[in-house]
């Protein structure tokens, strides 16, 4: 032990010490500490489902993630609301938001180069140059 007692994040003196400037404390690993706060679980679930659906996750992915305790927020939603209500809320949210999917495919086709001509005709830039005021 290095003689420094572990200090929980919420009790650490705020005297300009940033978390990455703190001394290393092996008995206090760098983990996120959190707790429950009062609020509307259904509203939070809808917000989280919308965000994840908009990033391209499927309903099936979200269902399986909510059954896995490693996905703490999704798992807590299922534990709080129950299986039936969570699945119903997920289906309802996906129906309203939609499920955005994309696919990345690599191709070995040869691309044909396209010529690009850039020029200005008319407009303020052309007038300044033609009047001799341009640089």
C-alpha angles and dihedrals in degrees: 000000000000096000094254114118116220115260119201114237094246092054098042113119110257094212092137094293111142118209093248090052094057120107116263111265111190092191090054106052120196100266130143110259116205145148144192121289127194115261147106108305093192092054092048090048091052091049092049093045091049092050094049094044090052090055090059104265117144128231088248091054092050093047093053092044091053089056091053115083090210088074093065101183095046092043091050090051091054092045091050101040099030130235099285097046093044093051091045092050092047093050092046092049093048090050091054099040100032127223114272113205130178135180129208115210127180118214133198093206117126113245119225112227115239123214117235124197119193120195143135126235120184119341132097097299094055093047094053092050095045092048090055093248095111123099 
